[in-house]
Amino acid sequence: MKTMIYQDHDNILTGMTMKDCSEPECNNMALHACVSAVDVTNNRRRLASFLQCELEDFVFANQTHSANFHKVTAQDRGKGALRQETAIADTDALYTFETDMVLCSLTADCVPVLFYSDDSTLIGAIHSGWQGTVKEITLKLFRHLQHNEQCDLSQIHVQIGAALSQEKFEVDEDVYKKFHELGYADQWIDYQVKTKKYHINNQLTVKKQCELAGIPEANITIDRTCTFLSPNGFSYRQDKQAGRHVSFIKRTTQKMQ
């Protein structure tokens, strides 16, 4: 299975599955965007085996490009893993203090954000497409964790996964205005006179939201793989029938073998 591993130590395992056309549906992980639910479920089971757990340990959200987040508890274990209709409704970010659960974010150009804390069992997964970014889902979740869960944001580490690059994220003025109105994204917006289009770096805008929340820049890592340009990427912008990557994070009670 083609998988980008971002971290595998200190009981934390984070990564992102990649497009692999030697597997069914090119290793698509999305039940909501597939030809065969059986093939996608089998792809997920292979990932679970790789992670040394059961598919029933996974948790998925029904992502709607919202700014909504959900605190995952033991009762949520397995939601969305086998059937799309059981996924956590109308939610684009998950966090938990439980161990031995796999939190998931499905993307095909959008920005996946994985995070964990050094001083607690906190882990989380965020889906931030451009709509989630202008709604500031990442900033809002981290402020919630600070104020409502008493989390020390200086102890949080963030992995921003592969996504659409600035070169390929081409938008019209309506989307540009939404980023401009954030008040801090202009430095990652480039206007192309020939095409009369704006090119925006969604990854760096999300990174700035992490920093505004209080996460040290040194604690933030970015995978610069472009999901449009890379042969290992699923890109909705390139192909509306594209499958989805899954970015995942798991905290184990024991070190994986």
N, C-alpha and C positions, 0 to 999 in steps of 0.2 A: 504494500500500500504506500502510495506516494504521499508523504506527510512532512511538512515543515515543522521541526521541533524547535521551539523557542527556548524552553528551559526544561531540564529534567534533573533536578537536585533539590535537596532540603525538603523532600516530601511534596514538592510542587512539580506538576507536569503541565506544560502549556504547549499548544501547537495549533496547526492549521492544516487540514487535508488539502491536497492539490488535485488538479485535473489529471486523470490518468486513464487514457483510452484503452489500456489493456484490461481495465475493470468494467463491469456493467455500467452503462450510462456514464462512462468516463469518470467513475468514482463520485457521481452526484450524491449529495447527502440530504437533499430536500424532498420531503414527502409532498409538499405543496407545489412543486415544480418538477414533475418527473413523468416518465412514460410508464414505468412499472414500480409500484410501491414495494413489491417483493424485492426487486433488485436494490432499491434504495435501502430497505431494511437490512438486506444482506451486507451492503456496503457498511452500514452502521455497525452491524455485528462484528465485521472484521476490525473496525476501529476499536470496538469495545475489547476484543481479544488482545489487540496491540496494547491497549491501556491496562490490561490485566484486571478487567472488571466485567460487569454484565451490562447489556444495553439498558436494562431496567434501572441502572444507576444514573442514566443521562436525564437531563432536564432541558426541554426546548420551550421557546415562547412562540406564540403566533404573532410575528413581527408586523407592525403596521406603520412604521416610520413615525412613531409617536415619541413623546418624551417621558413615557411611563416606565416605571421600574417596579420590580417585585422582589421581596425578600423570600428566598426559597427555604422551606423547612423540610423536615423528614417526610411530611405528608405529600410533598410535591415530587418525590422521587419517581422517576419514570414518565413524568408527564410529557407528552409529545414524542416520546421515543419510538413507540410502535404505531401510533395513530395520530394524525395531524389534529383531529378534533379534540384530543385531550391536552394539547399544548396550552400553556398559560396564556390566557386571552389578552389581546390588545396591549402587548408589552414588548419593549425593545431593549431592556436591560435586566439582568438577573444578578443577585448577589446572595451569598449565604455564609453562615459561620459553621455549617455542617461539614464534616469530612467524608471522604469516600463517595462523593457525588461529582458528576461531570456536568458543568454548566456550559451551554453551547450558544453560539451565535452563527447564523447562516448568512452568507454574503456572496455577491457576485458583482463587485465593484465598490460596494459600500465599505466603510471603515469598521473593522472589528477591533474592539478594545478588550484586552484581558488584563486583570489586575489581581494582586494579592498583597497581604500585609505581613510585615515581619513580626509584629507584636501581637497578632491575634490570628484566629483561624479564618479570617475574611478572605474570600475569593469572589470574583465577579466577571461577567461577560456582557459587553455592550455592543449593540448594532447601531452604528451612526452613519446612515446615508446622508446625503446633503440636507434632507429635510430634518433628520434628527440632529444634525450639527447646528442648523440655524435655530432649532428649538432648544439647543444647548443641553441635550440629554446627558452628556458626560459631566458637564459642570454641575448640573442640578443633582445628579446622583452622588457625586463626591461631596457636595455641600450637605446633602441629606445624611450621608454616612458620618460626616463630621459632627453635625448638630443633633442628629437623632439616635445615632449608634455610638457616639463618643469615640469615633475612630481618629487616630492620629495620622493625618494625611502625609506627614513627613516620612512615615514608615511604609507607605504604599509604593509598590513597583508596578509599572504599566508597560504592557506590550501592545503596540499598535501594529496590527497585522497588514498583510498585503491588500492593496486596494487600487482603485483607478488613480493613475498618476495625473499630475497637473496638466501634462501635455494632452491627455485624452479626456480630461474632464472639461468639456467645452459647453458653455451655457450662454443663454441670452440675458438681456438686461434685467428681466424680472427676477431671475435667480441671483444675479450679481448684486442687486439691491438688497436682497435678504442677507447676504454675507456682509455687505458694506455696513448695513445697519447694526451689525454686532459691535462695531466700533474697534475691533482689533484684528480683523482678517485682511485688511487692504494690502498688507505687505506680501500676501500670498495670492494676489489676484493680478493677472496679466491680461491686458487687452490687445487683441490681434487686429490691426487695422484692415488687413486684407480680407479676413473672414467676418469682421465685425462681431466677433465672439469674445467672450471672457473665458479665461482658463484659470481655474481655482484649485489650490492645493488643499483638499479636504483633510488629508492626514495631518498636515501642520496646523490647520485650524483646530482640529481636535486636540493636538498636543498642547496648543496654547490654552485650551479650556482646562486641561489637566493642571497646567502651571497656575492658572488663575485661581483654581480651587485650593492650591497650596502644596501640590506634589512637586518635589524637587526635580529640576530638569535632568539631573544625573540619574534619576530613577525611571526615566522614560526611554524606551527603545522603539525604533520604527523599522519595519520591514518595507523596503522601498520597491519590492516587486510590484510591477504594474499588472493588474489582472486582465487588462486589455492587450498589452504587448507581449506578455509572457505566454508561451505555449502551454504552461502549467496552470493558466488562470481561466476561471469561468468569468465571462463578462456579459452582463445583461445589455450594456450599451452596444456591444459588438453583435450579440445574438440574443434576441428576446426569448429564445427557447433554452437559454443556457441553464445548466445545473447550478448547484451551489456548493461552495466550500463550507466546511464547518470549522470554526475556531473553538477550541475547547480548553478548559482549565479544570484541573483536579488536584485536590489536596488529600494526600493519603495519611492514614494514621501510622503506617509503617513504610519504610523505604521500599520502592519497587525493585524487583529483582532484575 
